[in-house]
Amino acid sequence: MCRWAVNHPEKSVAGIAIKGFYMCQKYLSGWLQTITQYALFLVALLMLSALSDTAAAPSDEIRISQLTATNGLPSNVVHDGLQDSRGFIWISGASGLIRYSPHEIRVFSRDPDDKHSLISNSINVIFEDSQGNLWVGTKSGLARFDRDSETFENFTHHPAQPASLSDNHIRAVYEDHSGVIWIGSEGGLDRLVPAGNKTWRIERTDYFPARPQITINAIVQDRTMRYWLGTDHGLYCWNPKTEQLRHFMHEPDEADSLSDNYVQVLEYTASGQLWIGTLNGGLNLLEEGKETFVHFRHDPGDPDSLRSNDVRDITGDKQGWIWVATTGGVNRIHDGQITRYLFRPGQIFHGAHDIHSTEIAFVTSLWQDSHGRIWFGTLGAGIYIRDPNLKLFDNYLYGHDGYGLSARHIRGMAEDASGHIWFGTHADGLYQFDPMMEKLTVYQSVDSRDDSLSTNRVAAVIEGDQGVMWIGTGGGGLNKYDPKTRRFKHYVYSADESGKPDAADGLPHNFIPWLVKDDEGLLWLAHFGGGLTRFDPQTEKFTNYRHDPNDRKSIGFDILTSVTPLHNGEIWVGTYGKGISVLDPQTKQFRHYRHHPGEPGSLSDDTVRHIFEDSRGRIWVTTNLGLNQYFPDQDIFRTYTTKNGFPDNNLLAVVEDNQGLLWISSPKALTRFNPDTEAVRVYSQADGLGVNSFFFYAFGRTRDGRLMFGGDNGFSMFDPMQIKDNLNPPDVVLTRLEIFHRPAEIGPDKPLTRSITETRSLVLPHDQNSLSIHFAGLNYTVPSKNLYLHKLEGVDKHWVKTGSDRPFAVYNNLAPGQYTFLVRAANNDGIWSNQVVRLQLKIMPPWWQTWWFGLLLLMMAVFLLRTIVLWRIRLIAQQNRYLESQVKFRTEALEVSEARFRGLSEATFEGIFIHEQLKILEVNQYACDLFGYEREELLGQSSRMLLADETFETVRNNVLQGVECSYEALGRRKDGSVFPLEIHAKQIPFRNDFVRVAAVRDITERKRFEAELIRLTLTDQLTGIANRKHLDTQMQQEIERARRHRVPFVIIFVDIDSFKRVNDVHGHLVGDAVLQEVALRLKQRLRSTDLPGRWGGEEFMIICPETQAEAGRELAEELRAIVSQSEFPGAGRVTASFGVTQYQPDESGDAMIQRADDALYHSKKLGRNCVTLR
């Protein structure tokens, strides 16, 4: 049994007892109070001794995320923070000022050589005024961040300058209702008055003549315009109307005075409450119109008291809660009631080193953002973010350090009538979880006890009548657990030495991956190799339905994956590779649904995972190739795949929630599907799911509507009503501009005159035309799922969609011109913002592309053209006279040449073409017959029409260069048929010019002969499948592909059992026939990508690309069943042993083959006819 940490203390008995103790302490009086106190205290102690941990405050249902040095922060030390008016998060840390946005963290720090850098990295306070100015108070002065130049204007103390700061150690920055900035420091109080044009004038105040060295830690102004100042000498109130200064101090003799004189933080609420945080006296509340203080202090005996008397920050949220940060943790106050802040981790069974915890310690700062998130800055743990938009998934996970489930692989899941959750595991037994008592009970197989679980491989579990639990196992048959006797009863398959079952109405197989109860209380068992079974718990009789190859109305296959009784009495059965079989309750016969390629209404795939009937009677089927909905009126299926938004076509289990929505598991995600609107919503680990990979046997639904899905490292449970979309669309900002992959600088002579975030138009020279524009949607809820649409008008015809892994757009070698860049953002739930950020972009042309340079070129061109025309006219007249004399001579010579060529070309057995100027000048009859054209149809045409590929350009280019060449190509006849050709082309001189001659020959028969030779070298002559040479070649190719692309593959060795006896008894002809039949059955079952081959003798090898080890083992198990259930002419039934292994990184092929061979012979040692995975 695994250890269990109590994460819901509000439900614990000890928590209730402590609450009762303190409540009675308040309302009982006198001796009755005293006696009751002792009694209640004793009861609480007794209850506490029986529990591992307690806490009095209820945990928060809103989940927490964390930002640390491991996922972006420069340091885990945070002093202060805020969200500015643009949506950025600003954080003060050990390394300076940090601007945090999704996908990017920028650090502004001190540079001694730059007077416009941050004045100091030691920051006490960050403040934004109403004009958007960001003020940073440090230990070395005050700095204002200039958003345009991304530089700082620094203010410091100068003893000789009265208009400088009183002191450099800044403790507080505040803006009053009139826009004056007040600065609190260790030297007193200063005012920063706007002087126009982004300049300020410093005025020192003289409000504390009696204390010239007073330290101002906090400043607020109330609604009556009075100023409240938290100092190291108590609390001051200054009324500017009366110029009266009130001083509140801690008076030891007055219980309702200020609790401590060192005031660190002030928070004034809209209701007129003033909250005062002190260094050693805890929290004080001063109501408007009163002069007495209400105290909240740390009490070690009260877990709900203030976590520490050292209060570091206070803030009020939008719901009216007051949040208090202390060095010991966080408290919340509402209507005067203070509670310790605990949050509920998403991972319930968690490791000791998991980032989730139930309490946040040493909190230095608090702030709320525009979407209601509370940010907790800590000293050493980074930032915690209380996010109301995070999904409420509870994850019960494996913990290797003893703080989690002791089992990884979860199988069947069910809730019993008592609300207990039962789930099976791959090899660690059966678990029972009591969510109220937060207790886990494990049931495992004990060899010495017949009444224990029959095997630790539990595949299915359901509740029967009277609280009985029925368990389907992986090899141990059917188990019945009686909670009254706490004993298991076994129903197992047994057979005699010949393999004949001991009882015809007994269990046919011990592997039961699926178990379900129908409306009549009968159990239906799906066997992985034994067909379908109906079990009557009252009579304990089994009715079996097995596949009969000679009966088309029997069940379609014996390897089953699921079974579902429908409300109309039909039993729908899913098979592994043979589609769906449906049992008619009246005729007891089956009808079948299979995948038929080319038929849109058929099942999408023959490997069925789950069959589900929803509350409206609709039937849904998950397969390896999508979700299918069955339409009984038309007797067809409709398929939903990744094209409809699903994350994977390999879909597993289906569960319906109370709203009629379907939740569908796939290996890496959960999908919520609305059958009415066909809307798809995908949830993954980024949304809070803790399971790495879901299994299709592991799912369930509780009576109160919660859903459960299990996988390889535990299971997730959640209430679908609490899984709500984040409806806050994000603002989008530009965060960075890169030119030729380097950040663009800001300055008068730089590419940017102001920060890209503040820029709306940009002009760049022609040699700065390769840009990367970075952007961010300011959604901080699972920002890794933010989405973007961007477009550069003038370049992109459509919007380009991208995710958080690529929050930028790249444009290279932009031509001079005007462009507009647009970008939109969507949050983690796909809610798109209507805001579109626009950046007007202009690329200036180079000087040689300007208008004046173009005009100059045009004038020069006109002058040159006139000169050329006059010269050309004279030249043409001379050429015409010469051509007239040449035409007559060439015509006579050509007639003689044509007669000679035609006689020669008609006597050859090749097609002859003569080309001139890329046109067919002459062709012989053989070529006409070869291509199916008449001679007149070819003359004057381009020979390109006779070729089916790009060989024409290659031949043409070589011939024009005077190269004699031979090529093979594909010819195209007049009827469109294609055939292989051999072309020999040459350029020959003719008079003072050249003509091109090509000879073509049909090589169809030669190609057919070459292909047959290649096939014979790679094929086993007896079986017709691949031979060992082919297997060796394919094996090496798969190894290289696995190393290059990190894709798995599996090899399976198959050896026919006792094959020598087949040869000895029946002769080698029968043995050869058995080898041929086995090869045929292997080939029929395998995918087109799988390669079966004969390794030697009676041994075969199968190479399965892109296949995991477990899938390879399941395939081998199916092949083993196919072989063992087949009849072989002349030899009867034979069996085969199988060895399976998966390629390991960087191993050799010989090592992998040896491991598969070892697995095969291990199967032989186990008695043959079995599968071993290594």
Secondary structure, 3 states (H helix, E strand, C coil): CCCCCCCCHHHCHHHHHHHHHHHHHHHCCHHHHHHHHHHHHHHHHHHHHCCCCCCCCCEECCEEEEECHHHCCCCCEEEEEEECCCCCEEEEECCEEEEEECCEEEEECCCCCCCCCCCCCCEEEEEECCCCCEEEEECCEEEEEECCCCEEEEECCCCCCCCCCCCCCEEEEEECCCCCEEEEECCEEEEEEEEECCEEEEEECCCCCCCCCCCEEEEEECCCCCEEEEECCEEEEEECCCCEEEEECCCCCCCCCCCCCCEEEEEECCCCCEEEEECCCCEEEECCCCCCCEEECCCCCCCCCCCCCCEEEEEECCCCCEEEEECCEEEEEECCEEEECEECCCEEECCCCCCCCCCCCCEEEEEECCCCCEEEEEECCCEEEEECCCCCCEEEEECCCCCCECCCCEEEEEECCCCCEEEEECCCCEEEEECCCCEEEEECCCCCCCCCCCCCCEEEEEECHHHCEEEEEECCCEEEEECCCCEEEEECCCECCCCCECCCCCCCCCECCEEEECCCCCEEEECECCCEEEEECCCCEEEEECCCCCCCCCCCCCEEEEEEECCCCCEEEEEECCCEEEECCCCCCEEEECCCCCCCCCCCCCEEEEEEECCCCCEEEEECCEEEEEECCCCEEEEECHHHCCCCCCCCCEEECCCCCEEEEECCEEEEECCCCCCEEEECHHHCCCCCCEEEEEEEECCCCCEEEEECCEEEEECHHHCCCCCCCCCEEEEEEEECCEECCECCCCCECCCCCCCCEEEECCCCCCEEEEEEECCCCCHHHCEEEEEEECCCCCCEEEECCCCEEEECCCCCEEEEEEEEEECCCCCECCCCEEEEEEECCCHHHCHHHHHHHHHHHHHHHHHHHHHHHHHHHHHHHHHHHHHHHHHHHHHHHHHHHHHHHCCCCCEEEEEECCEEEEECHHHHHHHCCCHHHHCCCCHHHHECCCHHHHHHHHHHCCCCEEEEEEEECCCCCEEEEEEEEEEEEECCEEEEEEEEEECHHHHHHHHHHHHHHHECCCCCCECHHHHHHHHHHHHHHHHHHCCCEEEEEEEECCHHHHHHHHCHHHHHHHHHHHHHHHHHHCCCCCEEEEEECCEEEEEEECCCHHHHHHHHHHHHHHHHCCCECCCECCCEEEEEEECCCCCCHHHHHHHHHHHHHHHHHCCCCCEEEC
